[in-house]
């Protein structure tokens, strides 16, 4: 399984000729991205985000992640929704674990992430506020994916500049979701078009390649992104409902972050202007 994971990681940067391949492939950057949408809950919160790390860092994370999953009690796979279901005790692969046992396993996974990633990036917002802001723009009203991706793409340049990562290529890898893949690709093209006047380097030197899609069962680094966006979604829902979030849902304190949380006023202004734009981000 680990050999297959490494091959999937390296395949994402294949085609680079020698001598660049041996020298640079392992330090090239990849962003593992996932989404989380609380469609059955009010308020409906949408999160798009993940982690940035080098290929070498992702390989280390995958090794440690797999070791944690396979120790007693063995977990074949990590799913945030199974670890923290909307109601009741842990289920699915976490079935049979107490909440204390579940928390220990998730805490261990969070520690693995903190040791092996360069940055955490995300956007989170209330979907109903977005739809209200875009009520007069039918094409975008029901496609918050485009809005989220445009905002997130702009934040990546801020993140890489602040972290002094240079303007090297960053490949974005998404969890395999057949329904959403066309939306993600469309959002990438739209973001590229909108970025030209204000920030031409994003798509000329950083987000050069269109998003790629892999199964989180094969590329297990994507399970870390699932933990991240699931935690952010659950935390935001708890706060919006006046509840204290679970301690394990917090952002990583030791990992540099770019977190975008558009207000209703920001979304209305975006709708009146270009439907996305660069927005604001905090690091």
C-alpha positions, 0 to 999 in steps of 0.5 A: 500500500505504501509503495502504491501511495509513493508511486501515486505521489511521484506520478503527479510530478512525472514527465520532468526531465533529468537532471531536474527530476532527481534534484527537484521532484521531492521538494516540489509542492503539492496541495491536497485539497478537499471540501466539506458541505453541511447540506443537512444542517442549518446553517449550511457551512461550506469549507474548501481547503487543505494542506501544502507540503513538498512531495518528500513531506507528503511521503513522510506523512503518508508513512506515519499516517498508515502506521497510525491507522494500522496499529490496534485498533486497526482503521482501514481508512480515515473519515471525519464524518465517521469519527464525528457523526452528526449524532451518536457515537463514532461509527463506520470504521470508528465503530466500537471505539469510545469517544476517548479512544477516538479522540486519541487516534485523531489527536495522533493524526493531527500531530502527524500533520503538524510535523509534516506540512508547510501550511494550511489553507481554507475558505469557509462561509455560510452558503445561505449568505452566499446565495442571498448575495448572488441572488441576482446572478443565477449562474453563480447563485447555486455554484459556490464552488467557483466562488470558493476556488477563486478566493482560495487560489488568490490566497495561495500566492499570499501564503507562499510569499509569506512562507518564503516558498518562492514562486515555484509550481504548486499542483492542487490535488483534489479528492476524486468526486465525479460530480464536482470535478467539472465545477472545480475545473471550471473554477480553475479556468475562471480564477485564471481569467480573473487573476490576469490583471491583478496577479499574473504570476499565480497562473504563470508560475504557481498554479500552472497546472489544472487541478488533478483528481485522485482517490483518497484510498490510494493517495492517503495524504488526501485523508489529512485534507478530509480531517482538516475540512471536516474539522473546520466545518464542524467547528464553524457550525458549532460556533454559529449555533452558540456551542463550544467546538470540540478541541480537536477541531481547532486550526493547527497552532504551529502550522502557518495558515491562510484562512478566509471567512467572507462576511455577508458584506464581503460576498455582496461586494464581490457579487457586485464586482467580479463574482470572486476576486482576490478577497482578504486572507489572514496569515 
